[in-house]
Structure formats: C-alpha cells, structure tokens
C-alpha cells in the first residue's frame, strides 16, 4: 500500500545552462516541478544530483528511516483514528522534517554565497549562528575566489550542475572545486562531533570539475575537489575533506557509469548540443 505518492523533484537545465526546475501548471494555478516528459520536449539536461539519484544512498536512507521512526514514536495518535490514517500522518510529519532540513541547508548555502560575494553575514540570528564556523573557515582557508554559484554544462555528455565555489585554498595554493554540505552531526562519547562523508560526494564534485574543464570557462588550473561540512545543530568547526587526486579518475569513471545507468533507466539521452551529436 502506498500511503502518500511522492514525486521527488528533479533539477534540470536547458542546453545553455538556464535553470529549468519548474513549469506552469496546466490550470494556470502556480508552478510544478519539471518532469521527464517536460524535459524531453526541450532537450533539458539532468543535473548532476539528478543523475546520482540512480545510486543507492544508505546513509541518507538510514536518516530518513530514523525520522520516520521518531515521527511514529512522538506523534500522538488520535482517538479512534484508523491505523492507515495514522500512518499517513506519520509519513507527512516525516516529510516535514526532511523539508525543514533541506530549507535550513538552502538558507546556509545562501548565506555563504552572499558572504563570498559581498563579505556581509546573514541578518537572521539562527542562520548566522550556524554560518559562523563556515565564515571562519572561509577567512582562514580561502586565498582567492574564482566562481560562486556557477552553472557548468558538459556538452558532450549532456548534464549540468550548479557549483558552490571554485577557489584557491591555503596553504597549498591549489585551485579546487568546493561543495558545502549541512549535516546534523552527533557527538561521540568523547563529545567530539564527527561529519559523515558519503561516497557519492566525490562523484558529484568530479562531474563539476570535468564540466568546467570541458567548458574552458575556468582559466585556473583545477587540481582538487573538496567537501566542506557544516553542523546544522550547533556551531562547531566545519569539517573538510579534500578527496585524493589519485582517485579522481575512478570517481569520473563511476560518475559516467551512473550517467549511463540514468540514461538507460529513463530511456533518455540528452545532448547539450544536438547538432554536435548528429554530426558525430
């Protein structure tokens, strides 16, 4: 039994890199998320995270299951409420928790973007509280900024994505593609907060890395890819992982395999430049 049908929103881009995430509803009442059917009509390109959606994410799935269990344990059951109705409310409550986490992550990302471009911290006290460790890391470790919140398109493979940051890192002075993540960190028995770094993260980063190189838009020589994790519970120091360069080829191979699986499962193989594909 399907309690509530949910269609996960997927991000898309037009071949020129313009975001194509929403379209008008048929009845003219607002917008809805773009579907695969919509994308086919305009040769829209899937985002990097859209493609990586074909891969299992045990860590994320475990977190969602935890939210469902917590919702079931803490949500009061109404008098004479049928079990299936209660189950639907549990699913709805769980979805709200997931949405709140996504909204918080978006707010912190927006604060980072503004700070990188203007040097201004967020006005909201709650967001500024969580943003502060990221600001400290940026001030201490970013030597120069090249790109902020920039869309990169890989014309040959037909995908696109929005990159958080391309910057030169101290002390090595190497240019890196950087992605910020917010995460609910839990303290260990020793009271030390530890981030979880997931196996799909370097695949996402290497896709951005290769798209930038394919475009030739970044005049700097890119060398590294890095994940920066921000605690969404308390303002603890950010945790950073610069993914090993010797694994870049393996990451890229894995992403291309995921893309092939995505194209097969969707029966859709978009190209950013259809005329190039025809000529080939």
N, C-alpha and C positions, 0 to 999 in steps of 0.2 A: 504493500500500500504506500503510495506517495502522499505524504502528509501535506506538503506545500511544494508546488512546482516552482523551481527557481532556475532562471536562465542567467548564468554568470555573464556579466558584462565583459566584452572583449574590446580592447583598444585596436583601432585601425588608423591607417594613414593613407591619404591619396598619394599617387606616384610622385608628386612634387614635395611631399613631406608635410602637407597640411593635415592637421588632426581631423579625423573622421570618426568621431566617437558616438555622436547622436544624430538622429534624423527626426523630422516632424512626424507626429502620429497621423494616421490616415484621417482621423476625425478632426484634426486641427487643434486638438487639445494637448498642447505641450510637446515634449520630445520623448523619444525612447532610444534605448541603446541600439547601435548598429548590429545587424545580424549577418550571418554568412551570405544570405540571399541578397541583402543590400550591398555587401562588399563586392559580390560578383558583378553587379550592374555597372560599377565604376572602376573595376580593376583595383580595388583598395588593397593595400598591403597590410598583413598582420603585424602587430607589434612583436617585439622580442618576447615579452612576457606572455603574449597570446600563444606563440609557438611553444614556449616552455610549459604551457598548460597541459601538453600531452604527457608530460613526465609525472610520475608519482612524487608526492612531496610528503613523506612520512611525518616530518616534524610539524608541518602546518596542519596536516590531518589530525595528528595527536592533539594539537592545541584546540582545534575545533571540537573534537570529541570531549575534551575537558570542559569547554564552555557549555556543551550540551548537558553533560552530567551535572555541572554546577547549577545550570538553569533548572534541571529537573529536581534537584535537591532543595533549592531555595525558593522556587516559585510556589506560592500557596495554591492548593487545589480547591476549587470552588465546590460548594455543596451540590451534591447530585450531578456533578459535571461528568459527562461520559469520558472514558479513558482516551478515546481518539481526539476529543476536543481539547483535553488537557495536553496531549502530545503535540497538537498543533501549536498551542500557546508556548510550549517549551521550545519548539523549533523557531517560532517567531522571536522569542526572547533571546535565544542563542544568536540569531541573525542580527539582532540589535547590538549585541556585544561585539560581534565581528565588524559591523559597520562603524561603531564608535572607535574601535582600534584603528580602522582604516582612515577615519576622519582625523584622528589625532596624528597619525603618521603624515597625512597630507598637510596638516597645519604646521608641523615641524619642518617639513620639506619646504613649504612656502617661506617660512621664517629664514631658513638657511639661504634660499635663493635671494631674498631681499637683502640679507646681510652681505652676501658676496658681491652684490651689485651696488649697494649704497652705503654699507657699513652701519645701517640702522638696525637695532634689535627689535623684536616684536613688541607691540604695545600690550597684548594680553598677558597678564601676570602668570597664568598657568603655563602658557606656551613658552614664555621667556624663562620660566623656572627650568623646564626640561631642555630648552635650547642652549642654555648657558654652557654646558660641557662641550657642545659642538662648537660654540664660538671660541672657547679656549683652545680647542684642538686646531681650528682654522687659523687662529692668530699665531699659534706656535709652529705649525707644520706646513702651511701653505705659503710658498715663496712668491709664486705668480699664478694668476688665473688666466686661462685661455678661453674657455667656453663654460657657460652656465645655462642649464635647462635648454639644451640644443637638440633638435631632432636630426638624426642621421638616417640616411636611406642607403641600403645596399641594393643598387640597381640590378646587379646580375642575379642575386638570389631572391630578390623581391620581398624584403622585410624592412621594417623601420623601427625606431625607438627613440625615446626622449632620454638624453644623457644628463645626469645630475650635474656633473662637473668634470672638466679637464683642467688639471693644474700641475704645476711643478712642486714636488714635495721636498721638504728639508729632511735630513741633511744631505741626502744623496744628490739632489738636484735633478731628479728624473721626472719626466712628464708622465702623468698617469690618468687613466680614466677611473673616476671615483663614483661610487654609488652609496648613498646614505640609506640606512635602514633604521626603523624604530622597532624596538623589541621589548617585551615585558621580561626583564631579567629577574631571576630569582637568586637570592643569596645562598651560598653554600653553608655548610655547618660552621665554617670559619667566618661567615659574614661577608664573604667576597662575592661580588656579582660577576657572573661569567656569561658572556654572549654565546649564542649558538650560531655557527657559520654553516650554512647549508650548501649542499653540493651543486645546486642549480645556480648559485650566485656567480661563480666564475664563468659559467656558460653565458649568462646574461651580459656580463662585463666584456667578455671576449667578442661577443656579437657586436656590441657598440664599438669596440676597439677596431674590429675589421671593417665595419661600416664607415667609420671615419677615415680609415686608410684608403678604402675603395673610392670615397668621395674626393679625397685630396683636399678636404676643407680645412684640415688642421695642419698648419705649416710646421708645427713642432714634431719632433721625433718621439712618438709614443713608445714607451717601454714597459710600463707597469699597469696593472689593474688592481684596484683596492676597494674593499668593503669597509665602511665605517658604521658601526652600530651604536645607536643612541638608546639609552634606557628610557622606556616610556613610563616607568613607575616612579623613579627617583633620579635626581640629577647627579648620577655617578659618572666618573670619567668614561668617555667614549672608548670603544674597543675597536681596533683596526687590524685588518689582515690584508697584507699585500700578497696576492696569490703568486706562487712561484713561477718565474718566467719559463723554466724548463717544462712546465705543464701546459703552456699556452697552446701548443699545437694539439694536445689531447683535448683541451677544452673546446677548441674550434671544431675539431672533428666530431665531438659529441654534440655540439650545437647543430652542426649540419645534419647529423643523423636525426636529431629531434625535428628539424625542419622537414626532412624527407617524410618522417612519420606523420607530421602535421598535414603535409600536402596530401598524403595517401588517405588519411582518415577523413579529410574534408573534401576529397576529390576536387581540389582547387590548387592550382599552381600559378599564383600571381607573378607578374613581372612589372618592375617599376618602369621599364622602357620596352613596351611590347614590340616596337619596331626593331629593337636590337635582337630580340628573341626570334622574330621572323627571319631576319637577315642571316642569323646563325643557322 
